[in-house]
Amino acid sequence: MPLRDVSVSLRLPSPAPVQRVYLAPSMTELPFTVGQDGEIGYTVPYLENHQMVVLELV
């Protein structure tokens, strides 16, 4: 059963800024937000079996 619109919020252990967020291996870009406390937020639009999300740091 596939999942849709899975919201993710996380805080990285280092303060390095995130340059981009994308799905691999499809290279589909995901829009993301950075909150006041440095948390990263994004939504995986479709998830069936497994999916890898890459956070590319500056």
Secondary structure as GFF3:
##gff-version 3
##sequence-region A 1 58
A	DSSP	beta_strand	3	10	.	.	.	ID=ss1
A	DSSP	beta_strand	18	24	.	.	.	ID=ss2
A	DSSP	beta_strand	32	34	.	.	.	ID=ss3
A	DSSP	beta_strand	40	47	.	.	.	ID=ss4
A	DSSP	beta_strand	52	57	.	.	.	ID=ss5
###
